[in-house]
């Protein structure tokens, strides 16, 4: 049963994107796709990029279904199955087959689950990408439209990225490739240049609240501090709720709250938890909190502080660490370092506690540099 199989493109605590009924926000992106489908001017590859957990994959599945019911050789305004929304009826055979992953004209490319090791493969391999050729040959019998979803391109190896590039350079007829990326700066520029970009933004507070309610199947309100730290991401909000995110963020702020510098004993203690049971889950939430903390520092220094404090006296800490525009630039640069470190750690299976400690020490070096500059 598909329900029993672990899926790498599913966020913990959330339904799989293909099972998500409603999409909130991203109206501009939806409009771009709808217009392209209606006039049958569909680019062969679309790059859906933006922060993790904001609905990129959900949108990709809705695009895929809309493409599969559209006519690849004519204007689609008169198609009775086609509407002014990226929605198709749940009783439509294509909807049912995509839900069960049995639709022959759709191929999902993602990291595979190894039943022996009970782990996901670390990357999308070159053999995985080459497998698309078999899909193209088997699904071309009726000249219908075909769709590939890659979730996500961040998991491609160098060899598999180059294999994908060759496909993008000579795309099969009536085929649309939907590429999801949470960190597009890591992709080959040549891949990005051959895609039409759909840059998705974090959700506003109303859409975020609605998205969390739908994912968790609840109607009660969500703590405003969770919504503040989630930065417009449903995935972030659920991650925070399920993994004691507020307390971890508070610990992180406390580490950098004193003028005397980082408390290294507490830093080691915080990092060492990444070697305990469920260490991968802890590593992910701690990296998320470091990214959020650094992002909020950058915003504060740039003169665009967050609307509300996530914890008591947070703004005092942010003011101390990001007093001006120069510091904001430094924190922005550090954001990419953190993201790259996390990606590298996942791909190379580096000890997560050492990655965390290294990042904390680097953050401390930056704070000391900023404070020295301020004193001079």
PyMOL commands that set and color helices and strands:
alter all, ss='L'
color gray80, all
select helices_A, chain A and resi 2-4+17-19+27-38+56-69+93-99+126-138+153-155+158-169+184-186+189-193+205-216+224-230+234-242+245-255+264-275+279-301+314-321+325-348+352-375
alter helices_A, ss='H'
color red, helices_A
select strands_A, chain A and resi 45-49+106-109+113-114+119-120+146-151+175-181+196-199
alter strands_A, ss='S'
color yellow, strands_A
deselect
rebuild
show_as cartoon
